[in-house]
Amino acid sequence: MIKMEEENIRNSIRKFLIKKPRNTAEISFWLSKINKLSNIDLAEFLESDTGIVRIGEIRNSGVIDPSNSLSEWATKEWAEDHRRHMVDDLTGGY
């Protein structure tokens, strides 16, 4: 894959994830809808992006094989911001 095309895809995904996390299937569907899906291993591609983090797994989310799971992805900023809010909620803001 051409380096510039890779960077365009990364930027598009980051923008898609800015407001809320999405699972791998949602990201894949969205990329194909906007004609940006190349022949890539999406999970590997997302893992290699330092601005995107895996925040969990979704099980039994309409997946045909329940032994499979979907990863949930977010921007690093989203994850850090929400982690801070969770700590504030637990400590009462102290």
N, C-alpha and C positions, 0 to 999 in steps of 0.2 A: 504494500500500500504506500502511496506517495506520502511523504512527511507532511506536506501542507494539507492534504486531504485528511490525514489523521488528526491534525490539529483542529481543523474545521469541525470534525465530528466530535472531538473532545469538548470544544467550546459550545457546540449545540447541546450536548448532553448536560454540561454544567448548567446552562441556562434552563433546561427542562427540569432540573432537580433543585433549582434555587428556592422554590416555595415549599416543596415537600418531598419526602423520599418516594421513590418508585421501585418496583421490583423489576427483575431482569426482563420478564415478559412484556411489561408495560413499556420499558425503554426500547426493546426490540421492535415492538409494534409501532411505536411512535417514530422511530428511525426509518422503518420501511414506509410509513405513511408520508414522510417528507423526503423520500428517495435519497436517504443518506446512509442506508445500511449497505455496507460492503461485506465481502465474504470474510468475516472476522469471528473469532471466538469472543463474544461480547463480555463474558465474565472476566476473561483474561485481560481484555482491553481495558475494562473498568478498573481492575486491580492495579494495572500499570499506571493509572492516572493519579498523581499525588494530590489532586484537588477533590477526588471522589473517594468515599470510604464505604465499606460494607458495614451496615449497622444491624443486620439481623437476617433471619430466615423466615419465610412464610411457609407454613405447611398446610396442606389440604385447602389451598386457595383455588379451587376449580382445576387443580392439576389432575390429570387422568390417573397417573400412578402416584398414590399417596406416599410412596417411599421416596419420591423425588421432592425436592424443596426448591423454592425460588429465593434468591438472595434479594435483600432490600438494600438500596443504595441511596446515599445522600451526598451533598457537597460537604467538604470538611468544615466549612463555616457553619452550615446548618447544624451539623452534629455537635460542634463545640458550643454553639449558642444554646441549643436545647439541653445539653448536659449541664450548662451553667444554671439554666432555669430549674432543672430538676433538683440540683443541689440546693438552690435558694428555697425551693418549696419544702425540702426536707429539713432545712436548718432554720426556716423562718426568716431567711434573708440575712442571717448573721454569719 
